Amino acid sequence: MDSGMWFHSDKVLIGGHWQPPSGGATLDLLNPSDGTVLARIARGTTADIDAAVQSARAARRGDWGRLTAAERGRLMLALSRLILDRADTLARIEALDVGKPLKQARADALAMARYFEFYGGAADKVTGDTIPYLAGYSAWTIREPHGVTGHIVPWNYPMQILARSVSAALAMGNACVIKPAEEACLTALAMTELAREAGFPTGAINVVPGTGAEAGAALTAHPGVNHISFTGSVGVGTLVQQAAAVNHVPVTLELGGKSPQLVFADADLDRALPFLVNGGIQNAGQTCSCAARILVQRSRYAEVLDRLAARYSALRVGPAIADLDMGPVISARQKALIEAMLSLGDDLPIAARGEVVADAPAGGFYVPPALFADVPAIHPLAQREIFGPAQVVIPFQDEDEAVAIANSTDYGLVAGVWTQDGARQLRLARDLRAGQVFLNNYGAGGGVELPFGGHGKSGHGREKGFEALYGFSTVKTVAAWHG
């Protein structure tokens, strides 16, 4: 990036100071749209993670820990305003770094501001309870921060996912150590600089870029960390949980998904179709809540498939800055993984593909979106997470079969239901195995206010809404005898 950028891409932030990583090494950050080096980021070490944790612990004992909840909230609201002021710049950085179209990146910047706004306003709204107890006693509960929270942020939504965990943790008074992804982390670094500008006390927020195997592993295993928030793959989530278990540290995991959208014969297709497609191609399908499976009632299957195919055929893929329907995937490795997964569908009919525009840079990591038709519910493409721009269309006969198919994977993150039948809506909201169910809409994770998390291999714990505040706090019970 431009050396005059207002944040330090090649340094770590520890104790309120940007400094070179202890090992002096950097990592190349590639622009997914053309494969060129976009920036160099610090390769943080175990020593850097240890220093960041110690800084966070000192902040909890010092200025940050002494702030009232209202004072924490004001700082977070100030940070939200700074993010809004820089939203266009942040969006451009995110588009270049991740590869997503500018309009999607701008939506992410606004969402990041909203997280700090929401939790800034909520910081002094978390209360305890009084408990009826024995005669002569008064009993009550207090919600307290864990202490130091570790945040491992993935590359697909650096702004949104960082904000949704860090803002809730800060609102409760925790001090944070952030390990952003080595593939895309520039806006995470930018946010920490804006937090300094907003006036956050030294050590309240620390950030150490680096590899997962080094910096990430050191953070999850550090005995000075009191809670871990991780978003990423199922395999790495297992390793995070195992490492945290050694220190008996609670973990919030947001992992994979194979989210279904159920389209019944009475669905309003004019409303449904944009949600059905956008839920699958947003961020090139690199979304845990990607609407990867479209289940359609047989009586309208042919019509829905034709209309989906028409939309897919019109999709255009190109550089992030071109602001088309879809950008590249994050890396050459991810492109290869997606293409290997899609090869499992060589036995399936492809209803339609999108098109990579002719002037897309040759070095970019482009995968045209693919719509697979007539897919058996047990087919690998209907069961495994692709994490790329592909959707499968599966027919079903009736409500019972639709629920059985929807619940047939190892995941349970999000589901969408398209029907005008109110009783059916209520039944499916109850019967679908998912942390979020959207009726006649599909939020791909939903808003800041809506608790978000999954079942099974989609992880556990909840982010967003007030549930996140409860997750980033622990309950203390006080019982007083007074006679």
ABEGO torsion letter per residue (X at the ends): XBAABABBAABBBBGGBBBBBAAGBBBBBBBAAAGBBABBBBBBBAAAAAAAAAAAAAAAABAAAABBAAAAAAAAAAAAAAAAAAAAAAAAAAAAAAGBBAAAAAAAAAAAAAAAAAAAAAAAABBBBBBBBBBGBBBBBBBBBAGBBBBBBBAABAAAAAAAAAAAAAAAGBBBBBBBBAABAAAAAAAAAAAAAAGBBBGABBBBBEBAAAAAAAAAABAABABBBBBEBAAAAAAAAAAAAAAGBBBBBBBBBBBBBBBBAABBAAAAAAAAAAAAABGGGBBAABBABBBBBAAAAAAAAAAAAAAAAABBBBBAAAGBABBBBABAAAAAAAAAAAAAAAABBBABBBBBBAABBAABBBBBBBBBBGBBAABAAAABBAGBBBBBBBBBABAAAAAAAAAABABBABBBBBBABAAAAAAAAAABBBABBBBGBBAGGEBAABBBEBBEAAEBEBBEEAAAAAAABBBBBBBBBAX
